[in-house]
Amino acid sequence: MKILIATDKPFAAEAVTGIREVIDGAGMQVALLEKYTDKKQLLDAVRDANAIIIRSDIIDAEVLDAATQLKIVVRAGAGYDNVDLAAATAHNVVVMNTPGQNSNAVAELALGLMVYAVRNAYDGSSGSELQGKKLGIHAYGNVGRNVARIAKGFGMEIYAYDAFCPKEVIENDGVKAVSSAEELYASCQFISLHIPATAETKNSINAALLDKMPKGAVLVNTARKEVINEADLLKVLETRPDFKYVTDIMPDKDAEIKEKFAKRYFSTPKKMGAQTAEANNNAGVAAAKQIVDFLVNGNTKFQVNK
């Protein structure tokens, strides 16, 4: 069996070593494609692969057509919108993610962005503190739970909304569950976004929601840029001089937002929630273990397509 590690943004060397150890230990072969610059390189590499480990790399119908021996794709990370699930299903290819492996890294970044925002980008001026402030967590999955855990250390009052997570689960963590996104945004000065980009959520973070936030509002997005309605975000930044937006996913309108609202906006140059040595290693090794377990035992626990 040949397992291809296809990463435009490579894993850390330590992670590759860990992945190799898992795959070699199962008597399987590793192939490595890093920093490729042309899709043709990926198409050539997948032709005889039985499994692929990816990060943010695009696996679409063209790639799946080329990968005639492919049985499984594992996205090392939680999000998997870079994989065409319908095409994978049509090709009888299982798609998995590695939920939870990057969660602490993303959660720490979310709190770091909050501190950066309230301390005015460390420009020397007087800022404010997180202690005693209300934090709303929009989607209470693995990342959201880690955000709640860390925010407790800051002494924040924590609320959460998740349409798919039972109220009891949220409140057992000492977090107040609310019944709607509207209630969450109206209640909390800080919102940390952790919703996936789906047909229902794309552009769902709009002016109607953001205008409900109390004075001194800070929106933190370490989820996906597609969930933000950028036209509405610009409108809110324009009409509310108290509103700040910080993110690790650069908006399409980055230049315009930066030009108009530089003191109330920050974006990292690229998505970096999972860019830690620990998360890099955890997700890569988890992906390798899931592939071996699937190929040897047929385990589909983390399958995201049907």
Backbone torsions as a table, in degrees:
resi	resn	phi	psi	omega
1	MET	NA	135.5	-179.3
2	LYS	-111.1	122.8	178.9
3	ILE	-109.5	120.6	-179.3
4	LEU	-97.2	128.6	170.0
5	ILE	-98.6	105.4	-175.6
6	ALA	-112.7	100.9	-173.8
7	THR	-134.3	110.5	172.0
8	ASP	-61.0	-44.8	171.3
9	LYS	-98.0	103.7	-170.8
10	PRO	-64.4	153.5	167.0
11	PHE	-67.2	158.1	170.8
12	ALA	-63.4	153.0	-178.2
13	ALA	-56.2	-38.1	179.5
14	GLU	-62.9	-38.5	179.6
15	ALA	-67.1	-42.2	178.6
16	VAL	-61.0	-40.7	177.4
17	THR	-60.6	-44.1	179.1
18	GLY	-63.5	-40.9	178.0
19	ILE	-63.2	-45.1	179.4
20	ARG	-60.1	-41.1	-179.0
21	GLU	-61.0	-41.9	179.4
22	VAL	-65.8	-47.4	-175.7
23	ILE	-71.3	-44.1	176.7
24	ASP	-61.4	-39.3	-180.0
25	GLY	-63.3	-23.4	178.6
26	ALA	-92.7	3.6	179.4
27	GLY	75.1	25.3	-179.8
28	MET	-110.3	167.0	-174.4
29	GLN	-103.5	140.2	177.7
30	VAL	-105.6	134.3	170.1
31	ALA	-121.8	142.7	-173.7
32	LEU	-124.8	124.0	174.5
33	LEU	-125.8	106.0	-177.1
34	GLU	-118.6	149.3	173.7
35	LYS	51.6	37.3	179.4
36	TYR	-71.0	149.0	-173.3
37	THR	-113.0	-5.4	-177.0
38	ASP	-140.9	139.5	-178.7
39	LYS	-60.1	-30.4	-179.6
40	LYS	-58.7	-33.9	177.7
41	GLN	-62.5	-40.0	177.4
42	LEU	-68.0	-43.7	-179.7
43	LEU	-60.6	-39.4	178.0
44	ASP	-67.3	-41.3	-175.2
45	ALA	-69.0	-29.8	-175.1
46	VAL	-84.3	-7.9	-170.4
47	ARG	-58.0	-37.0	-179.0
48	ASP	-116.4	17.9	-179.3
49	ALA	-83.2	137.8	174.8
50	ASN	-92.4	-20.8	179.7
51	ALA	-151.9	152.0	179.6
52	ILE	-133.2	135.1	169.1
53	ILE	-107.2	126.9	-179.3
54	ILE	-129.0	170.3	171.3
55	ARG	-116.0	-99.1	178.6
56	SER	-96.0	11.7	-175.3
57	ASP	-68.9	145.5	-176.3
58	ILE	-86.7	121.6	173.8
59	ILE	-113.5	100.7	-177.3
60	ASP	-114.3	-172.4	-176.6
61	ALA	-60.6	-36.3	-179.8
62	GLU	-64.0	-42.4	178.2
63	VAL	-65.3	-43.3	-179.1
64	LEU	-66.3	-35.2	175.6
65	ASP	-61.4	-38.7	-178.1
66	ALA	-74.2	-29.4	-173.8
67	ALA	-90.0	74.0	-171.8
68	THR	-70.9	-17.5	-179.4
69	GLN	-102.3	3.8	-170.1
70	LEU	-74.1	135.3	178.5
71	LYS	-115.2	-29.4	-174.0
72	ILE	-153.3	142.6	171.5
73	VAL	-121.4	130.0	174.9
74	VAL	-120.3	122.5	174.9
75	ARG	-86.0	115.5	178.9
76	ALA	-75.7	89.6	-175.7
77	GLY	151.0	179.0	-177.0
78	ALA	-85.5	-47.6	-177.7
79	GLY	-72.6	147.7	-178.5
80	TYR	-141.8	25.9	-179.5
81	ASP	-75.5	-1.7	173.5
82	ASN	-87.0	2.0	177.8
83	VAL	-114.9	131.1	176.7
84	ASP	-78.2	97.5	-174.1
85	LEU	-65.7	-39.9	-179.0
86	ALA	-64.1	-42.6	178.8
87	ALA	-65.2	-39.4	178.8
88	ALA	-62.4	-44.6	178.6
89	THR	-61.6	-42.2	179.0
90	ALA	-63.1	-27.2	178.8
91	HIS	-94.4	7.7	-177.9
92	ASN	58.6	38.0	178.4
93	VAL	-107.8	128.8	176.5
94	VAL	-80.3	136.3	175.9
95	VAL	-117.5	131.6	176.9
96	MET	-129.0	159.7	167.2
97	ASN	-118.4	-178.6	178.7
98	THR	-123.5	71.9	-174.0
99	PRO	-61.0	140.4	174.8
100	GLY	91.6	-18.2	-173.9
101	GLN	-72.0	-29.2	-179.6
102	ASN	-102.7	1.8	-165.9
103	SER	-60.9	-45.6	-178.2
104	ASN	-65.9	-39.1	179.9
105	ALA	-61.1	-45.3	-179.9
106	VAL	-66.3	-41.5	-179.0
107	ALA	-63.9	-42.1	178.1
108	GLU	-62.5	-39.1	178.2
109	LEU	-64.1	-41.8	-179.8
110	ALA	-57.8	-45.0	178.5
111	LEU	-69.0	-36.1	176.8
112	GLY	-62.1	-39.9	177.4
113	LEU	-65.4	-36.2	177.4
114	MET	-63.4	-45.8	179.2
115	VAL	-61.6	-43.3	178.6
116	TYR	-57.8	-41.7	-178.3
117	ALA	-68.1	-47.2	-174.7
118	VAL	-75.2	-19.7	176.2
119	ARG	-97.8	21.3	172.2
120	ASN	54.3	46.1	177.0
121	ALA	57.1	28.1	177.9
122	TYR	55.8	41.1	-177.0
123	ASP	-88.8	5.7	178.6
124	GLY	95.1	-9.9	179.9
125	SER	-85.7	167.2	-179.4
126	SER	-75.2	126.1	180.0
127	GLY	-110.0	-148.5	178.1
128	SER	-138.7	179.6	-175.2
129	GLU	-116.1	160.0	177.3
130	LEU	-84.5	-26.5	-176.7
131	GLN	-57.2	130.4	178.2
132	GLY	83.1	-6.7	-179.5
133	LYS	-85.6	156.6	-179.2
134	LYS	-92.0	124.4	179.0
135	LEU	-111.7	126.3	175.9
136	GLY	-103.8	127.0	179.1
137	ILE	-104.9	114.6	-176.7
138	HIS	-96.0	98.2	-176.1
139	ALA	98.7	115.5	-172.1
140	TYR	-107.2	60.3	175.1
141	GLY	-94.1	-152.3	-176.6
142	ASN	-60.1	-44.1	-179.5
143	VAL	-69.2	-46.4	-179.4
144	GLY	-56.3	-39.4	-180.0
145	ARG	-67.9	-36.4	176.6
146	ASN	-70.3	-35.9	174.8
147	VAL	-60.0	-44.3	179.1
148	ALA	-61.5	-43.9	-179.5
149	ARG	-59.9	-46.1	-177.8
150	ILE	-71.4	-40.2	-178.0
151	ALA	-63.7	-28.4	176.3
152	LYS	-60.9	-34.8	178.6
153	GLY	-66.6	-24.1	176.1
154	PHE	-84.7	-6.4	-178.7
155	GLY	76.8	27.6	178.9
156	MET	-82.9	155.7	174.2
157	GLU	-94.0	118.5	-164.4
158	ILE	-111.2	130.4	176.9
159	TYR	-121.0	157.5	176.8
160	ALA	-149.1	148.5	171.6
161	TYR	-130.9	128.3	175.4
162	ASP	-151.2	115.4	-176.6
163	ALA	-64.3	-18.7	-174.2
164	PHE	-112.1	-1.2	-179.6
165	CYS	-107.4	124.8	-178.3
166	PRO	-59.2	143.2	179.8
167	LYS	-54.3	-39.2	-177.0
168	GLU	-63.4	-37.3	179.6
169	VAL	-63.3	-44.4	180.0
170	ILE	-64.5	-48.5	-173.9
171	GLU	-73.9	-22.9	173.8
172	ASN	-65.4	-20.5	177.2
173	ASP	-90.0	6.2	-179.0
174	GLY	77.1	24.9	179.6
175	VAL	-113.8	140.2	-179.9
176	LYS	-82.6	120.9	178.3
177	ALA	-85.6	134.4	175.5
178	VAL	-113.2	164.2	-168.6
179	SER	-93.8	-6.9	-178.5
180	SER	-158.1	159.8	174.9
181	ALA	-62.5	-38.2	-179.9
182	GLU	-59.1	-42.8	178.7
183	GLU	-66.1	-39.3	-179.9
184	LEU	-61.3	-48.5	-176.2
185	TYR	-69.2	-35.1	179.3
186	ALA	-70.6	-24.3	-174.5
187	SER	-90.4	-25.6	-164.4
188	CYS	-119.6	134.5	176.5
189	GLN	-73.1	-30.8	179.0
190	PHE	-114.7	134.6	173.3
191	ILE	-125.3	129.2	175.2
192	SER	-111.8	117.7	-174.4
193	LEU	-89.0	130.7	178.2
194	HIS	-140.0	25.1	179.5
195	ILE	-83.9	148.0	177.2
196	PRO	-77.7	166.4	175.4
197	ALA	-90.9	104.1	178.4
198	THR	-126.7	174.9	178.1
199	ALA	-57.4	-33.9	-177.6
200	GLU	-79.1	-31.7	-173.1
201	THR	-96.2	-19.0	-178.6
202	LYS	-60.1	130.0	-178.3
203	ASN	64.7	13.5	-176.2
204	SER	-78.0	-19.5	178.4
205	ILE	-89.2	94.0	-168.4
206	ASN	-122.3	-177.1	-177.1
207	ALA	-62.0	-35.7	-179.3
208	ALA	-59.0	-38.8	177.6
209	LEU	-78.2	-49.6	-172.7
210	LEU	-64.9	-33.4	179.5
211	ASP	-69.1	-14.7	177.5
212	LYS	-77.9	-17.7	-174.8
213	MET	-67.5	144.8	-179.6
214	PRO	-64.7	170.9	178.8
215	LYS	-59.1	142.3	-179.0
216	GLY	79.9	27.1	-174.4
217	ALA	-66.3	142.2	174.9
218	VAL	-131.9	119.1	175.7
219	LEU	-101.8	125.6	-180.0
220	VAL	-114.7	122.4	-178.5
221	ASN	-120.0	105.0	172.0
222	THR	-115.8	23.5	-178.4
223	ALA	-98.4	-94.8	-179.7
224	ARG	-141.4	143.9	-179.0
225	LYS	-68.5	-27.6	-175.5
226	GLU	-65.3	-19.2	-178.5
227	VAL	-77.2	-15.3	-179.4
228	ILE	-90.2	129.5	169.6
229	ASN	-82.1	101.1	-170.5
230	GLU	-67.0	-34.2	177.1
231	ALA	-62.4	-42.1	178.5
232	ASP	-69.1	-37.6	177.5
233	LEU	-59.3	-45.2	177.5
234	LEU	-59.8	-41.1	-179.6
235	LYS	-62.8	-43.3	-179.0
236	VAL	-67.7	-42.1	176.5
237	LEU	-60.7	-34.8	-179.7
238	GLU	-71.0	-42.6	-173.3
239	THR	-90.8	-15.5	-178.5
240	ARG	-124.4	94.6	180.0
241	PRO	-66.6	-7.0	178.5
242	ASP	-92.6	-3.6	-170.9
243	PHE	-94.5	135.4	177.5
244	LYS	-125.6	147.6	178.1
245	TYR	-130.9	124.4	178.4
246	VAL	-130.5	140.6	-171.6
247	THR	-157.5	159.9	170.9
248	ASP	-110.9	17.3	174.2
249	ILE	-124.8	107.4	-174.7
250	MET	-62.7	125.1	178.4
251	PRO	-66.9	159.1	174.3
252	ASP	-61.0	-33.6	-177.6
253	LYS	-95.8	30.6	-176.0
254	ASP	-53.3	-49.7	-176.1
255	ALA	-60.5	-42.9	-179.6
256	GLU	-66.7	-43.9	179.9
257	ILE	-63.5	-43.2	-178.8
258	LYS	-64.7	-40.5	-179.5
259	GLU	-63.3	-40.7	-174.5
260	LYS	-88.6	-32.5	-168.5
261	PHE	-133.8	38.2	-172.5
262	ALA	-54.0	-35.9	-176.6
263	LYS	-78.2	-10.9	-178.6
264	ARG	-122.0	18.1	-176.5
265	TYR	-144.5	139.0	173.2
266	PHE	-147.7	135.5	172.1
267	SER	-134.8	138.9	171.9
268	THR	-70.5	157.3	-178.7
269	PRO	-63.7	-29.9	177.5
270	LYS	-147.2	165.8	-179.3
271	LYS	-64.4	126.9	-172.8
272	MET	-137.5	15.7	-180.0
273	GLY	-55.8	-39.6	-177.9
274	ALA	-97.0	9.1	-174.9
275	GLN	-84.9	67.7	169.6
276	THR	-129.7	156.0	179.4
277	ALA	-60.2	-39.2	-177.2
278	GLU	-67.6	-47.3	-179.0
279	ALA	-66.0	-40.8	178.8
280	ASN	-56.5	-47.5	-179.3
281	ASN	-68.3	-47.0	-177.2
282	ASN	-58.4	-47.4	-176.5
283	ALA	-68.0	-41.4	-179.6
284	GLY	-64.6	-46.5	-179.7
285	VAL	-66.8	-39.6	177.2
286	ALA	-60.6	-41.2	178.7
287	ALA	-60.7	-44.3	179.7
288	ALA	-62.7	-43.8	179.9
289	LYS	-63.3	-39.4	179.2
290	GLN	-66.1	-38.7	178.7
291	ILE	-64.0	-47.9	179.7
292	VAL	-60.8	-44.1	-179.5
293	ASP	-62.8	-37.6	178.4
294	PHE	-69.8	-48.1	-176.3
295	LEU	-67.7	-33.6	-178.1
296	VAL	-88.4	-43.7	-171.6
297	ASN	-113.3	-7.5	-179.0
298	GLY	75.1	17.9	-177.8
299	ASN	-71.3	121.2	-179.1
300	THR	-114.2	25.9	-173.7
301	LYS	-50.7	-42.1	-173.5
302	PHE	-102.0	21.4	179.5
303	GLN	-67.2	135.6	-178.2
304	VAL	-113.6	-6.4	174.2
305	ASN	-116.1	160.4	-177.6
306	LYS	-124.8	NA	NA
